[in-house]
């Protein structure tokens, strides 16, 4: 991951920590490129953004080959957003 991505993650982490560690927060992982956005309507529950980002990295690893092989010249991004729709982090999807 690029350094700018880590800086963006640290900034986003500050505002999305669960007040109670047992209270889950719902995060959504959208996938987008310059032409389309595939919205995640189910999301995942995590105790905080750090946990959601760990899940996001796992999702990227699982889908990178499939997404990149289907259209190798297109840059894809995994967009992590909260329940209000606020974009928290954008992570590049790379093989």
C-alpha positions in Angstrom: 0.0 0.0 0.0 1.3 3.5 -0.7 2.3 5.9 2.1 -0.6 8.3 1.3 -3.0 5.4 1.9 -1.5 4.8 5.4 -1.8 8.5 6.3 -5.4 8.5 5.1 -6.1 5.4 7.2 -4.6 7.0 10.4 -6.7 10.2 9.9 -9.9 8.1 9.3 -9.2 5.9 12.4 -9.3 8.9 14.7 -13.0 9.6 14.0 -14.4 6.0 13.8 -13.4 4.3 17.0 -16.3 2.5 18.7 -17.0 4.1 22.1 -17.8 0.7 23.6 -15.6 -2.1 22.3 -18.6 -4.4 22.2 -20.8 -2.1 20.1 -20.2 -2.9 16.4 -20.1 -0.3 13.7 -21.2 -1.2 10.1 -18.8 -0.5 7.3 -19.4 -0.9 3.6 -16.9 -1.9 0.9 -17.7 -0.4 -2.5 -15.6 -1.2 -5.6 -15.1 1.4 -8.2 -13.1 2.5 -11.3 -13.4 5.5 -13.5 -16.5 4.2 -15.2 -18.6 2.4 -12.6 -19.2 1.8 -8.9 -20.4 -1.4 -7.4 -22.1 -0.6 -4.1 -21.9 -2.9 -1.1 -25.5 -2.9 0.3 -24.8 -5.4 3.2 -21.6 -4.2 4.8 -19.7 -5.8 7.6 -19.8 -5.1 11.3 -16.5 -4.3 13.1 -15.6 -2.9 16.5 -13.7 0.0 14.9 -12.2 1.2 11.6 -8.9 -0.7 12.2 -10.8 -4.0 12.2 -12.8 -3.0 9.1 -9.5 -2.1 7.3 -8.1 -5.5 8.1 -11.2 -7.0 6.6 -10.9 -4.7 3.6 -7.3 -5.8 3.0 -8.5 -9.4 3.0 -11.2 -8.6 0.5 -8.6 -6.9 -1.8 -6.4 -10.0 -1.7 -9.3 -12.2 -2.6 -10.6 -10.1 -5.5 -7.4 -8.6 -7.0 -6.7 -11.3 -9.5 -10.3 -11.5 -10.7 -11.0 -7.8 -10.9 -7.6 -6.9 -12.5 -7.7 -9.8 -15.0 -11.1 -8.9 -16.3 -9.9 -5.4 -17.3 -6.1 -5.1 -16.8 -5.9 -1.5 -18.0 -8.4 -0.2 -15.5 -7.5 1.0 -12.0 -9.9 -0.4 -9.4 -10.3 1.0 -5.8 -12.0 -0.4 -2.7 -13.9 2.4 -1.0 -14.6 2.0 2.7 -17.6 4.0 3.9 -19.6 4.2 7.1 -23.4 3.9 7.5 -24.0 7.6 6.7 -22.2 7.1 3.4 -19.1 9.1 4.3 -16.0 7.8 2.5 -13.4 6.9 5.1 -10.6 5.3 3.0 -9.8 4.5 -0.6 -7.5 1.5 -1.1 -6.1 0.6 -4.5 -6.8 -3.0 -5.7 -3.6 -4.4 -7.2 -2.3 -7.8 -8.1 
